[in-house]
Amino acid sequence: MDNLEEKVANLEDRINLLEKAILKKESNLHSTNKETQKKQSIREFLSCKDLDGDTQKTLAIAYFFEVSEKKGSFNADDLKSGFADAKFKAPSNINDRVNQNIKLGYIMDADEKKDSKKSWVLTDTGEKEVENNLNKENEQ
C-alpha cells in the first residue's frame, strides 16, 4: 500500500511542477515587450468576457479602469464613460448596479472622493471574479 501512496504522491508532485511551468509560460507571454504590445480598448477587453447583464458589465468596466488602465478608484462618471466607450447602453441608474456589486462583495467604497464625487474600488474578490469567472473560455 505504501508503494501506491508513494506513486500517487510522486504523480501529484509532477502535476504541480507542470502546472507551475505552464502558469509561468503564460505569465511570460502576457508580459511581452511593452514597446510591441498595443493597448487594448475597453470594447476588446469586454468582448473577451462572458457578461450577463448590467451588473456584470459594471464590474468588468470597473476592473478595466482600476486594473488594466491603473486609474485607481472610479466614480459613476467613469463607469458611464466606460459604457459609452464600449458602445454599450449605460444603465439608467448606474449607482444601483454598483450597489448590487457591493452586496456581492465585489466593490467597496474608496477612502477618498474622486472629482468631488463618491468613488469606489474593487475588492480582491471582485478582481478574481472578473479574472477567473467572467472569461468566455470558462463557458461549459
N, C-alpha and C positions, 0 to 999 in steps of 0.2 A: 504494500500500500504506500509506503514511503517513497518508493521509486516513482509511482504515478503522481504523487503530490509534487515531487521534485520536477518532473517533466512539465506539469501544469505551471508551476512557478517559473520555470525557465521560459516557457512559451509566453507567459504574461510579461516577463521582462523584455523579451524580444519585441512583443507588440508595442509596449510602451516606448522602446527605443525607436521603432519605426514611426510611431505617431509623432514623437518629438522631431524626428528628421523631416517628416512631411510638413509639420507646422513651421519649422524653421525655413524650409524651402519656400513655402507660401509667403512667409513674412519677408523673405528676401525679394520675392517677386513684386510685392507691394511697395517695397522701399527702393524703387529704382531711382536712377539719377533724376533729380528734380528738374534739371535743365531739359530733359527729354520728356518728362511727364507733363501732360496737358491737364489743365484744371477741368474738373468735372462740373457740369452745370447741375443745378438743383433738379431739373427735369430728368437728366440722365440718372442722377442718384435715385430719384423716386421711382423711375421705371424699373429698377432692379429690385424693388421691394414689392411684397405682396400685401397691399394696403386695403383694408376693408373698412371703408367709411372715413368720415372727417376726423374722428378721434385719433385713429392711427396715422392719418396724413399729418395731423398737427404734431404728433410725436416725432415722426420722421423729419418734418421740416425743422423742428426744434433741434433735433440731432444734427442735421446738416449745418445749421448756423453755429451751434456750440462746438461740435467736434470737427467736422470737415472744414469749416471756414474759420475755426478757432476764434469766434467772436465772444465767447463767454456767455453772459446772460442774454436773454432775449425778452422782448415785450410783445404786446398784441400787434403793434405796427410791423415789427419784424416778421411775425407769422403771416400777417396779411400780405406783405410784400413777397414772402416765400410762396404763398398760394398763387399770387399773380405771376411771379417769375416762372413757376412750374406750369402755368396756364391751366390751373385748377380754379374752380369757383370757390371762393372762401366761404366758410360757414357764416351764417348771419350773426351768430353770437360766438365769436372765437374764444371768449373767456370761458364759456360753458365747456368747450372742448378741452381747454387747459384744465379746468376743474375736474373733468372726468379723468384726465391723465393723473392729476394729483391724487384722486381717490384710488387709482390703480397703483400708486406708488412710483410712477414714472417721472413725475415732475414735482419740484418743490419751489417755494418762494426763494428768491435771491436775497442776499443780505442788503443790497442797495438797489435803489431805483435806477432805471436806465432812461435817459432823456426825460427825467421828471415823471416817469410812469412806472407803475408796478412791473417788476420783471421776475423771471423765473430761471431756473437752471434744471438740467436733467439730473435725476438720481442715477446712481450706479445701476440700479435695476432697470431704469429707463434706457440707458445706453445699451445694456445687454439685450433688452427686448428688441431694439432696432437691429443690433448686430447679429443676433442669433435666431430670432423668431420671426422676423418680418422679411426674410430673404426669400425670393421666388424659388430658389433651389430647395427650400425646405418643404415645398408642397408635396403631398403624398399622392 
